[in-house]
């Protein structure tokens, strides 16, 4: 059931996690770096199985990660000012559609692979993320489904749903033969407050009917459905164990990546995207 994950040598990193204000920007830059780096790794890989990268990160500074569609809001400047007043850092990602919240109670996870080593269609990549979460939460009696929850923030076909409430969402980015499939998971904290924040952001930004009318009661955290609550760290560990039960996982060597032209370029582009919000 985890055939895709079993067919790779996995390299793990949590680069981008942190409390600093630029953590969100760094993590997005790392994701764009990894989608390029994985192709370089596999070009020189002599092993039977291709490499893949597992990237997890927690942004401790409350952040709203906006999508490209949000830049079309007619009163976006008012919405940005509102987010800043609410002490949330607004940043802009290059993929995915709409705004999501990232804070100490949310986990961001992604897997990055190379379609030369393992062909993966757009839908199949999304389905692998759902299957990973499904296998992780099954021992806790939770059934993970995927379908669009229209009144959630950043609704999409592959919303992550437990007990008819959305606990996360999935986005995908491709560059040449590289694929990054990323999800945010609401593990703990006040999900209603997150939903209310995005609802008010769209109100302040004069959103039209093309944007979701976000309602808090259609969203939840994982901890609302389990007897023993998770921390973000403990749930991250559980996800990694789901894979490492079947496939050895190694730490990604990032010593040279920090100073690489690729990361510096991706970080500069991420900063330039953010500057368009102000």
Backbone as CSV, one residue per row, in Angstrom:
resi,resn,N_x,N_y,N_z,CA_x,CA_y,CA_z,C_x,C_y,C_z
1,UNK,0.819,-1.215,0.000,0.000,0.000,0.000,0.855,1.269,0.000
2,UNK,2.115,1.122,0.418,3.057,2.228,0.352,4.143,1.913,-0.678
3,UNK,3.721,1.364,-1.804,4.666,0.918,-2.833,5.592,2.045,-3.272
4,UNK,5.034,3.234,-3.451,5.851,4.367,-3.876,6.977,4.628,-2.879
5,UNK,6.652,4.639,-1.600,7.664,4.916,-0.580,8.680,3.779,-0.483
6,UNK,8.216,2.560,-0.670,9.125,1.410,-0.620,10.078,1.366,-1.814
7,UNK,9.763,2.105,-2.854,10.567,2.064,-4.081,11.627,3.160,-4.126
8,UNK,11.932,3.767,-2.968,12.922,4.838,-2.914,13.894,4.646,-1.757
9,UNK,15.067,5.251,-1.900,15.972,5.470,-0.776,15.656,6.873,-0.240
10,UNK,15.199,6.958,1.007,14.725,8.244,1.502,15.787,8.982,2.298
11,UNK,15.902,10.260,1.994,16.793,11.179,2.694,15.914,12.195,3.418
12,UNK,16.192,12.413,4.693,15.304,13.237,5.520,15.985,14.536,5.939
13,UNK,15.195,15.620,5.998,15.682,16.892,6.527,14.527,17.700,7.099
14,UNK,14.844,18.536,8.077,13.848,19.458,8.632,14.309,20.904,8.459
15,UNK,15.114,21.161,7.448,15.581,22.521,7.178,14.396,23.467,6.981
16,UNK,14.492,24.650,7.587,13.421,25.636,7.483,12.625,25.765,8.752
17,UNK,12.731,24.782,9.661,12.052,24.892,10.946,12.730,25.976,11.776
18,UNK,11.946,26.669,12.605,12.573,27.653,13.476,11.613,28.703,13.973
19,UNK,12.141,29.573,14.824,11.343,30.629,15.442,11.550,31.981,14.766
20,UNK,12.542,32.095,13.898,12.870,33.383,13.298,11.821,33.796,12.262
21,UNK,11.740,35.077,12.006,10.709,35.621,11.133,10.823,35.125,9.700
22,UNK,12.029,34.750,9.296,12.228,34.318,7.906,12.092,32.808,7.727
23,UNK,11.667,32.090,8.783,11.590,30.624,8.694,10.679,30.177,7.557
24,UNK,9.538,30.836,7.405,8.619,30.448,6.344,9.216,30.636,4.966
25,UNK,9.874,31.763,4.762,10.517,32.032,3.478,11.619,31.021,3.205
26,UNK,12.411,30.710,4.228,13.487,29.730,4.069,12.941,28.357,3.692
27,UNK,11.874,27.944,4.366,11.341,26.604,4.110,10.818,26.480,2.686
28,UNK,10.182,27.532,2.170,9.718,27.496,0.782,10.899,27.478,-0.187
29,UNK,11.950,28.224,0.150,13.145,28.219,-0.699,13.810,26.850,-0.696
30,UNK,13.807,26.190,0.468,14.385,24.844,0.527,13.593,23.868,-0.339
31,UNK,12.281,23.994,-0.313,11.479,23.080,-1.127,11.796,23.244,-2.612
32,UNK,11.944,24.491,-3.050,12.305,24.722,-4.449,13.723,24.255,-4.749
33,UNK,14.589,24.300,-3.742,15.951,23.786,-3.912,15.944,22.269,-4.042
34,UNK,15.183,21.610,-3.176,15.166,20.140,-3.172,14.599,19.566,-4.462
35,UNK,13.630,20.246,-5.055,13.022,19.727,-6.282,14.037,19.734,-7.428
36,UNK,15.055,20.570,-7.303,16.154,20.588,-8.265,17.265,19.633,-7.837
37,UNK,17.548,19.615,-6.540,18.644,18.792,-6.019,18.373,17.301,-6.212
38,UNK,17.110,16.886,-6.100,16.805,15.456,-6.215,17.164,14.943,-7.603
39,UNK,17.010,15.781,-8.607,17.350,15.362,-9.966,18.862,15.217,-10.129
40,UNK,19.615,16.107,-9.480,21.075,16.000,-9.518,21.547,14.736,-8.807
41,UNK,20.942,14.446,-7.652,21.316,13.242,-6.905,21.096,11.981,-7.730
42,UNK,19.962,11.918,-8.390,19.626,10.693,-9.118,20.402,10.539,-10.425
43,UNK,20.930,11.632,-10.941,21.754,11.527,-12.153,23.058,10.786,-11.884
44,UNK,23.542,10.862,-10.640,24.802,10.195,-10.277,24.577,8.980,-9.391
45,UNK,23.323,8.612,-9.188,22.972,7.495,-8.305,23.232,6.159,-9.003
46,UNK,24.048,5.314,-8.374,24.368,4.005,-8.946,23.576,2.872,-8.290
47,UNK,22.748,3.205,-7.312,21.997,2.177,-6.588,20.788,1.718,-7.399
48,UNK,20.177,0.630,-6.934,19.016,0.076,-7.634,17.785,0.966,-7.494
49,UNK,17.666,1.644,-6.350,16.487,2.458,-6.084,16.823,3.942,-6.179
50,UNK,15.905,4.751,-6.711,16.149,6.194,-6.789,16.057,6.846,-5.407
51,UNK,16.706,7.994,-5.275,16.591,8.778,-4.049,15.274,9.556,-4.044
52,UNK,14.766,9.780,-2.840,13.681,10.718,-2.609,14.017,11.502,-1.353
53,UNK,13.415,12.666,-1.196,13.667,13.504,-0.023,12.369,13.695,0.749
54,UNK,12.424,13.468,2.055,11.327,13.805,2.962,11.706,15.104,3.659
55,UNK,10.870,16.108,3.527,11.144,17.423,4.121,10.005,17.776,5.078
56,UNK,10.330,17.948,6.344,9.336,18.394,7.323,9.816,19.710,7.924
57,UNK,8.878,20.555,8.279,9.270,21.787,8.973,8.094,22.337,9.776
58,UNK,8.439,22.991,10.900,7.451,23.675,11.728,7.845,25.147,11.774
59,UNK,6.928,26.005,11.458,7.165,27.447,11.534,6.596,27.928,12.866
60,UNK,7.455,28.314,13.782,7.005,28.709,15.116,6.354,30.089,15.127
61,UNK,6.820,30.971,14.273,6.211,32.297,14.165,4.892,32.173,13.394
62,UNK,3.741,32.546,14.008,2.473,32.442,13.275,2.558,33.124,11.908
63,UNK,2.210,32.379,10.893,2.427,32.798,9.507,1.201,32.457,8.675
64,UNK,0.879,33.291,7.726,-0.130,32.956,6.719,0.591,32.846,5.378
65,UNK,0.538,31.640,4.814,1.191,31.380,3.530,0.143,31.575,2.437
66,UNK,0.278,32.652,1.701,-0.680,32.975,0.650,-0.338,32.238,-0.635
67,UNK,-1.365,32.020,-1.452,-1.168,31.393,-2.748,-1.244,32.418,-3.866
68,UNK,-0.827,32.043,-5.064,-0.833,32.986,-6.193,-2.197,33.632,-6.445
69,UNK,-3.268,32.882,-6.243,-4.598,33.441,-6.502,-4.924,34.584,-5.548
70,UNK,-4.375,34.531,-4.334,-4.658,35.585,-3.356,-4.143,36.944,-3.809
71,UNK,-3.129,36.958,-4.664,-2.576,38.236,-5.121,-3.560,38.998,-5.996
72,UNK,-4.640,38.344,-6.418,-5.634,38.994,-7.266,-6.734,39.673,-6.453
73,UNK,-6.685,39.564,-5.129,-7.675,40.222,-4.277,-7.594,41.734,-4.459
74,UNK,-8.749,42.378,-4.638,-8.746,43.810,-4.975,-8.246,44.683,-3.829
75,UNK,-8.466,44.255,-2.591,-8.020,45.021,-1.425,-7.005,44.215,-0.611
76,UNK,-6.088,43.578,-1.320,-5.109,42.720,-0.645,-4.299,43.487,0.399
77,UNK,-3.970,44.738,0.116,-3.176,45.525,1.069,-3.873,45.622,2.417
78,UNK,-5.193,45.806,2.406,-5.947,45.862,3.664,-5.892,44.517,4.378
79,UNK,-5.971,43.440,3.609,-5.881,42.112,4.204,-4.521,41.855,4.823
80,UNK,-3.459,42.287,4.144,-2.101,42.129,4.670,-1.944,42.906,5.969
81,UNK,-2.450,44.131,6.008,-2.372,44.931,7.234,-3.102,44.236,8.378
82,UNK,-4.236,43.624,8.072,-4.978,42.891,9.102,-4.152,41.738,9.653
83,UNK,-3.522,40.971,8.778,-2.696,39.846,9.235,-1.555,40.329,10.120
84,UNK,-0.936,41.425,9.733,0.153,41.972,10.545,-0.358,42.436,11.906
85,UNK,-1.542,43.035,11.932,-2.142,43.453,13.201,-2.414,42.257,14.105
86,UNK,-2.721,41.116,13.474,-2.977,39.889,14.230,-1.683,39.128,14.522
87,UNK,-0.550,39.757,14.242,0.782,39.210,14.521,1.060,37.913,13.756
88,UNK,0.593,37.891,12.505,0.895,36.794,11.591,1.743,37.336,10.435
89,UNK,2.813,36.635,10.122,3.693,37.042,9.026,3.102,36.551,7.703
90,UNK,2.818,37.437,6.753,2.329,36.987,5.443,3.490,36.698,4.495
91,UNK,3.462,35.532,3.861,4.440,35.202,2.828,3.689,34.612,1.641
92,UNK,4.340,34.567,0.494,3.697,34.106,-0.739,4.456,32.925,-1.315
93,UNK,3.732,31.825,-1.532,4.359,30.653,-2.140,4.104,30.655,-3.644
94,UNK,4.890,29.865,-4.350,4.785,29.834,-5.807,3.781,28.798,-6.289
95,UNK,3.341,27.887,-5.417,2.438,26.816,-5.829,1.243,26.774,-4.888
96,UNK,0.235,26.035,-5.266,-0.974,25.967,-4.458,-1.825,27.195,-4.722
97,UNK,-3.070,27.150,-4.318,-3.983,28.203,-4.724,-4.207,29.339,-3.763
98,UNK,-4.460,29.040,-2.473,-4.983,30.040,-1.555,-4.310,29.972,-0.187
99,UNK,-4.714,30.891,0.680,-4.070,31.081,1.980,-4.260,29.893,2.918
100,UNK,-3.182,29.567,3.654,-3.236,28.598,4.750,-2.459,29.177,5.928
101,UNK,-2.780,28.685,7.120,-2.119,29.142,8.340,-1.049,28.140,8.738
102,UNK,0.108,28.655,9.127,1.165,27.816,9.682,1.607,28.445,10.996
103,UNK,1.556,27.661,12.065,1.902,28.157,13.392,2.437,26.999,14.221
104,UNK,2.735,27.191,15.510,3.340,26.100,16.290,2.519,24.813,16.366
105,UNK,1.229,24.852,16.021,0.409,23.651,16.070,0.241,22.954,14.740
106,UNK,0.896,23.454,13.702,0.770,22.838,12.380,2.103,22.247,11.935
107,UNK,2.010,21.175,11.179,3.186,20.500,10.628,3.136,20.591,9.112
108,UNK,4.239,20.953,8.516,4.374,20.961,7.059,5.253,19.791,6.644
109,UNK,4.767,18.982,5.739,5.509,17.807,5.288,5.499,17.762,3.765
110,UNK,6.544,17.221,3.198,6.560,17.029,1.750,7.468,15.865,1.397
111,UNK,7.188,15.256,0.270,8.136,14.304,-0.305,8.478,14.789,-1.707
112,UNK,9.749,14.687,-2.027,10.265,15.176,-3.296,10.876,13.998,-4.036
113,UNK,10.441,13.790,-5.258,10.915,12.634,-6.024,11.194,13.035,-7.463
114,UNK,11.676,12.076,-8.212,12.115,12.272,-9.595,11.323,11.293,-10.466
115,UNK,10.558,11.815,-11.419,9.683,10.945,-12.208,10.454,10.043,-13.159
116,UNK,11.743,10.311,-13.371,12.557,9.392,-14.173,12.737,8.077,-13.417
117,UNK,12.984,8.176,-12.119,13.187,6.976,-11.307,11.896,6.268,-10.959
118,UNK,10.804,7.038,-10.823,9.504,6.451,-10.487,8.432,7.366,-11.083
119,UNK,7.843,6.990,-12.223,6.819,7.828,-12.848,5.658,8.087,-11.892
120,UNK,5.228,9.343,-11.835,4.188,9.725,-10.885,3.327,10.805,-11.526
121,UNK,2.069,10.460,-11.809,1.154,11.441,-12.373,0.761,12.450,-11.298
122,UNK,0.098,13.521,-11.713,-0.325,14.545,-10.755,-1.244,13.941,-9.702
123,UNK,-2.276,13.230,-10.139,-3.205,12.633,-9.176,-2.522,11.586,-8.308
124,UNK,-1.644,10.786,-8.904,-0.965,9.735,-8.140,-0.110,10.325,-7.028
125,UNK,0.522,11.465,-7.286,1.340,12.110,-6.252,0.474,12.541,-5.073
126,UNK,-0.665,13.150,-5.371,-1.583,13.527,-4.294,-2.035,12.291,-3.513
127,UNK,-2.368,11.241,-4.237,-2.876,10.028,-3.587,-1.835,9.374,-2.692
128,UNK,-0.549,9.497,-3.049,0.504,8.942,-2.195,0.564,9.676,-0.861
129,UNK,0.373,10.991,-0.888,0.354,11.748,0.364,-0.821,11.314,1.233
130,UNK,-1.985,11.164,0.627,-3.161,10.729,1.384,-2.935,9.341,1.963
131,UNK,-2.343,8.452,1.186,-2.089,7.088,1.657,-1.106,7.087,2.826
132,UNK,-0.099,7.920,2.763,0.874,8.032,3.859,0.173,8.425,5.158
133,UNK,-0.691,9.424,5.068,-1.423,9.871,6.257,-2.423,8.818,6.717
134,UNK,-3.052,8.166,5.762,-4.027,7.124,6.093,-3.368,5.998,6.879
135,UNK,-2.208,5.545,6.405,-1.504,4.459,7.084,-1.005,4.889,8.463
136,UNK,-0.661,6.157,8.603,-0.159,6.660,9.880,-1.260,6.746,10.929
137,UNK,-2.455,7.157,10.527,-3.532,7.389,11.489,-4.448,6.193,11.692
138,UNK,-4.343,5.189,10.832,-5.205,4.011,10.946,-5.113,3.330,12.307
139,UNK,-3.911,3.162,12.904,-3.832,2.503,14.217,-4.564,3.254,15.328
140,UNK,-4.915,4.508,15.085,-5.620,5.301,16.090,-7.125,5.331,15.827
141,UNK,-7.568,4.472,14.918,-8.988,4.378,14.624,-9.518,5.513,13.768
142,UNK,-8.634,6.231,13.105,-9.053,7.358,12.275,-8.962,6.990,10.803
143,UNK,-10.021,7.284,10.077,-10.069,7.008,8.643,-9.849,8.303,7.876
144,UNK,-8.753,8.390,7.162,-8.437,9.582,6.375,-9.086,9.468,5.003
145,UNK,-9.849,10.479,4.635,-10.462,10.557,3.313,-9.918,11.790,2.594
146,UNK,-10.208,11.894,1.312,-9.789,13.082,0.562,-10.901,13.500,-0.392
147,UNK,-11.401,14.687,-0.168,-12.369,15.322,-1.059,-12.411,16.808,-0.702
148,UNK,-12.981,17.599,-1.589,-12.984,19.041,-1.363,-13.969,19.436,-0.273
149,UNK,-13.503,20.288,0.624,-14.343,20.887,1.668,-14.476,22.368,1.306
150,UNK,-15.545,22.753,0.607,-15.618,24.077,-0.019,-15.482,25.254,0.942
151,UNK,-15.970,25.119,2.176,-15.939,26.255,3.101,-14.726,26.225,4.033
152,UNK,-13.724,25.451,3.656,-12.451,25.479,4.375,-11.536,26.497,3.711
153,UNK,-10.414,26.808,4.359,-9.458,27.636,3.629,-8.604,26.762,2.716
154,UNK,-8.279,27.324,1.556,-7.562,26.623,0.483,-8.208,25.276,0.148
155,UNK,-9.505,25.290,-0.225,-10.172,24.025,-0.546,-9.645,23.419,-1.839
156,UNK,-9.654,22.091,-1.898,-9.190,21.408,-3.096,-9.619,19.960,-3.102
157,UNK,-9.487,19.340,-4.239,-9.922,17.956,-4.439,-9.287,17.006,-3.440
158,UNK,-8.051,17.307,-3.023,-7.339,16.411,-2.114,-7.204,17.000,-0.709
159,UNK,-8.272,17.656,-0.243,-8.304,18.038,1.167,-8.189,16.781,2.022
160,UNK,-7.531,16.911,3.165,-7.330,15.777,4.074,-8.436,15.828,5.119
161,UNK,-9.275,14.801,5.143,-10.509,14.840,5.923,-10.570,13.673,6.904
162,UNK,-10.942,13.978,8.142,-11.213,12.971,9.167,-12.565,13.302,9.789
163,UNK,-13.449,12.322,9.855,-14.780,12.529,10.441,-15.490,13.742,9.832
164,UNK,-15.390,13.869,8.521,-16.070,14.900,7.735,-15.566,16.312,8.022
165,UNK,-14.387,16.424,8.626,-13.807,17.747,8.874,-12.373,17.773,8.345
166,UNK,-12.016,18.887,7.782,-10.701,19.018,7.147,-9.613,19.248,8.193
167,UNK,-8.554,18.432,8.128,-7.417,18.598,9.035,-6.162,19.078,8.303
168,UNK,-6.235,19.189,6.982,-5.062,19.623,6.229,-5.347,19.660,4.743
169,UNK,-4.348,20.052,3.998,-4.484,20.125,2.553,-3.174,19.793,1.868
170,UNK,-3.263,19.510,0.577,-2.104,19.063,-0.196,-1.925,19.960,-1.420
171,UNK,-0.677,20.285,-1.712,-0.328,21.042,-2.919,0.815,20.325,-3.622
172,UNK,1.048,20.708,-4.851,2.081,20.021,-5.633,2.817,21.033,-6.512
173,UNK,4.104,20.809,-6.658,4.930,21.659,-7.522,5.843,20.767,-8.350
174,UNK,5.995,21.102,-9.625,6.853,20.318,-10.517,7.865,21.236,-11.207
175,UNK,9.065,20.709,-11.355,10.103,21.408,-12.111,10.886,20.368,-12.885
176,UNK,10.789,20.423,-14.211,11.400,19.421,-15.075,10.939,18.028,-14.636
177,UNK,11.856,17.163,-14.169,11.463,15.816,-13.755,11.235,15.699,-12.252
178,UNK,11.353,16.806,-11.535,11.178,16.781,-10.084,9.745,17.080,-9.676
179,UNK,9.289,16.413,-8.628,7.945,16.608,-8.092,8.039,16.813,-6.588
180,UNK,7.449,17.897,-6.098,7.333,18.116,-4.656,5.855,18.084,-4.299
181,UNK,5.474,17.143,-3.466,4.097,17.025,-3.001,4.092,17.401,-1.530
182,UNK,3.386,18.473,-1.197,3.479,19.062,0.141,2.111,19.129,0.803
183,UNK,2.099,18.970,2.120,0.857,19.057,2.886,1.086,19.861,4.153
184,UNK,0.044,20.574,4.565,0.047,21.117,5.917,-0.943,20.277,6.724
185,UNK,-0.604,20.014,7.967,-1.457,19.220,8.848,-1.714,20.022,10.117
186,UNK,-2.972,20.244,10.448,-3.317,20.892,11.715,-3.321,19.825,12.803
187,UNK,-2.266,19.806,13.595,-2.111,18.783,14.632,-2.781,19.220,15.923
188,UNK,-2.502,20.434,16.369,-3.003,20.913,17.655,-3.332,22.397,17.546
189,UNK,-3.730,22.983,18.659,-4.049,24.402,18.660,-5.513,24.667,18.360
190,UNK,-5.843,25.926,18.164,-7.226,26.359,17.979,-7.525,26.517,16.490
191,UNK,-8.055,25.458,15.912,-8.330,25.496,14.476,-9.420,26.502,14.139
192,UNK,-10.392,26.666,15.037,-11.452,27.647,14.781,-10.871,29.051,14.650
193,UNK,-9.875,29.360,15.473,-9.245,30.683,15.395,-8.498,30.853,14.077
194,UNK,-7.869,29.779,13.599,-7.183,29.846,12.306,-8.187,30.125,11.187
195,UNK,-9.297,29.399,11.222,-10.317,29.581,10.186,-10.917,30.983,10.250
196,UNK,-11.177,31.466,11.466,-11.733,32.815,11.619,-10.755,33.872,11.102
197,UNK,-9.470,33.644,11.321,-8.453,34.576,10.828,-8.512,34.689,9.309
198,UNK,-8.575,33.547,8.624,-8.608,33.576,7.157,-9.938,34.125,6.656
199,UNK,-11.024,33.809,7.353,-12.335,34.377,6.990,-12.270,35.902,7.017
200,UNK,-11.713,36.438,8.094,-11.636,37.892,8.236,-10.646,38.489,7.240
201,UNK,-9.563,37.779,6.962,-8.606,38.236,5.951,-9.300,38.445,4.608
202,UNK,-10.142,37.485,4.213,-10.837,37.627,2.933,-11.879,38.743,2.986
203,UNK,-12.490,38.942,4.148,-13.424,40.060,4.295,-12.691,41.390,4.092
204,UNK,-11.548,41.531,4.764,-10.770,42.771,4.665,-10.238,42.981,3.247
205,UNK,-9.989,41.886,2.545,-9.418,41.965,1.196,-10.475,42.089,0.113
206,UNK,-11.750,42.217,0.521,-12.870,42.365,-0.419,-12.948,41.198,-1.395
207,UNK,-12.881,39.987,-0.849,-12.926,38.787,-1.687,-14.281,38.636,-2.360
208,UNK,-14.270,38.173,-3.592,-15.491,37.898,-4.337,-15.905,36.444,-4.111
209,UNK,-16.942,36.027,-4.825,-17.432,34.655,-4.689,-16.430,33.628,-5.208
210,UNK,-15.370,34.076,-5.871,-14.334,33.152,-6.344,-13.456,32.634,-5.205
211,UNK,-13.588,33.244,-4.037,-12.795,32.844,-2.880,-13.702,32.167,-1.853
212,UNK,-13.154,31.271,-1.039,-13.998,30.516,-0.110,-14.578,31.381,1.005
213,UNK,-15.806,31.083,1.369,-16.431,31.673,2.558,-16.081,30.758,3.730
214,UNK,-14.943,31.002,4.340,-14.370,30.061,5.307,-15.223,29.984,6.565
215,UNK,-15.591,28.759,6.934,-16.385,28.503,8.131,-15.614,27.566,9.053
216,UNK,-15.513,27.959,10.309,-14.668,27.222,11.256,-15.158,25.804,11.523
217,UNK,-16.469,25.569,11.433,-16.993,24.269,11.869,-16.720,23.134,10.890
218,UNK,-16.140,23.429,9.729,-15.817,22.353,8.778,-14.364,21.912,8.896
219,UNK,-13.622,22.525,9.840,-12.206,22.217,9.990,-11.922,21.752,11.417
220,UNK,-10.808,21.053,11.592,-10.461,20.505,12.906,-8.964,20.235,12.960
221,UNK,-8.494,19.870,14.158,-7.128,19.373,14.329,-7.184,17.865,14.557
222,UNK,-6.072,17.200,14.356,-6.003,15.766,14.644,-6.334,15.498,16.106
223,UNK,-5.868,16.372,16.988,-6.044,16.127,18.421,-7.496,16.140,18.870
224,UNK,-8.388,16.663,18.053,-9.809,16.630,18.394,-10.399,15.233,18.253
225,UNK,-9.636,14.315,17.656,-10.167,12.982,17.383,-9.404,11.861,18.080
226,UNK,-8.435,12.199,18.922,-7.641,11.160,19.594,-7.700,11.352,21.106
227,UNK,-7.546,10.250,21.837,-7.587,10.310,23.298,-6.311,10.912,23.873
228,UNK,-5.169,10.510,23.320,-3.885,11.031,23.775,-3.376,12.039,22.744
229,UNK,-3.356,13.321,23.095,-2.992,14.334,22.095,-1.551,14.213,21.616
230,UNK,-1.355,14.553,20.368,-0.021,14.603,19.777,0.589,15.984,19.990
231,UNK,1.906,16.032,20.071,2.619,17.271,19.789,2.957,17.249,18.304
232,UNK,3.339,18.388,17.768,3.760,18.414,16.368,4.961,17.501,16.169
233,UNK,5.888,17.521,17.132,7.079,16.666,17.031,6.723,15.184,17.065
234,UNK,5.795,14.811,17.949,5.458,13.386,18.065,4.703,12.898,16.833
235,UNK,3.877,13.763,16.239,3.176,13.339,15.025,4.138,13.256,13.847
236,UNK,5.081,14.173,13.792,6.112,14.091,12.755,6.871,12.773,12.865
237,UNK,7.243,12.398,14.089,7.974,11.155,14.298,7.151,9.957,13.857
238,UNK,5.856,10.012,14.112,4.965,8.924,13.713,4.923,8.778,12.192
239,UNK,4.869,9.893,11.496,4.886,9.858,10.031,6.176,9.233,9.505
240,UNK,7.288,9.628,10.093,8.576,9.091,9.655,8.676,7.598,9.943
241,UNK,8.131,7.174,11.084,8.166,5.751,11.431,7.323,4.921,10.471
242,UNK,6.251,5.501,9.948,5.422,4.784,8.978,6.254,4.365,7.771
243,UNK,7.167,5.223,7.371,8.041,4.903,6.239,9.219,4.043,6.672
244,UNK,9.848,4.396,7.792,11.076,3.695,8.203,10.819,2.258,8.649
245,UNK,9.562,1.900,8.904,9.232,0.498,9.186,9.549,-0.393,7.987
246,UNK,9.508,0.186,6.819,9.683,-0.590,5.590,10.936,-0.206,4.802
247,UNK,11.433,0.998,5.020,12.540,1.483,4.208,13.470,2.329,5.077
248,UNK,14.760,2.033,5.047,15.737,2.790,5.824,15.765,4.250,5.367
249,UNK,15.853,5.144,6.349,15.882,6.568,6.057,17.186,7.167,6.575
250,UNK,17.843,7.963,5.754,19.100,8.598,6.136,18.933,10.115,6.180
251,UNK,19.817,10.757,6.934,19.811,12.216,6.989,20.368,12.774,5.681
252,UNK,19.683,13.755,5.125,20.171,14.417,3.916,21.390,15.270,4.261
253,UNK,22.445,15.126,3.510,23.646,15.940,3.703,23.413,17.324,3.100
254,UNK,23.309,18.319,3.982,22.993,19.674,3.513,24.169,20.636,3.680
255,UNK,25.347,20.108,3.994,26.505,20.967,4.272,26.787,21.941,3.126
256,UNK,26.737,21.439,1.917,27.060,22.299,0.773,25.839,23.020,0.208
257,UNK,24.644,22.537,0.541,23.438,23.142,-0.023,23.203,24.556,0.487
258,UNK,23.566,24.817,1.752,23.336,26.145,2.327,23.971,27.247,1.486
259,UNK,25.180,26.993,1.013,25.915,28.011,0.263,25.784,27.836,-1.252
260,UNK,24.959,26.890,-1.659,24.842,26.615,-3.089,24.157,27.764,-3.815
261,UNK,24.495,27.922,-5.074,23.842,28.936,-5.898,22.350,28.668,-6.013
262,UNK,21.988,27.383,-6.005,20.569,27.033,-6.138,19.767,27.569,-4.971
263,UNK,20.211,27.282,-3.733,19.459,27.768,-2.572,19.452,29.288,-2.518
264,UNK,20.589,29.912,-2.769,20.649,31.375,-2.723,19.690,31.985,-3.741
265,UNK,19.614,31.381,-4.915,18.704,31.868,-5.951,17.247,31.664,-5.556
266,UNK,16.936,30.480,-5.000,15.561,30.190,-4.601,15.119,31.091,-3.446
267,UNK,16.035,31.371,-2.532,15.697,32.249,-1.406,15.454,33.674,-1.898
268,UNK,16.283,34.127,-2.818,16.100,35.466,-3.372,14.751,35.583,-4.081
269,UNK,14.382,34.553,-4.826,13.085,34.567,-5.512,11.935,34.573,-4.509
270,UNK,12.077,33.801,-3.421,11.035,33.773,-2.392,10.884,35.145,-1.747
271,UNK,11.990,35.809,-1.475,11.929,37.155,-0.902,11.275,38.134,-1.872
272,UNK,11.604,38.006,-3.139,11.014,38.895,-4.145,9.506,38.688,-4.242
273,UNK,9.060,37.431,-4.138,7.613,37.172,-4.125,6.969,37.873,-2.936
274,UNK,7.592,37.754,-1.773,7.030,38.368,-0.570,6.923,39.882,-0.705
275,UNK,7.896,40.485,-1.364,7.901,41.941,-1.505,6.718,42.442,-2.324
276,UNK,6.161,41.588,-3.174,5.004,41.999,-3.975,3.750,42.151,-3.127
277,UNK,3.788,41.662,-1.886,2.620,41.758,-1.011,2.505,43.126,-0.358
278,UNK,3.561,43.925,-0.430,3.585,45.189,0.316,3.686,46.388,-0.628
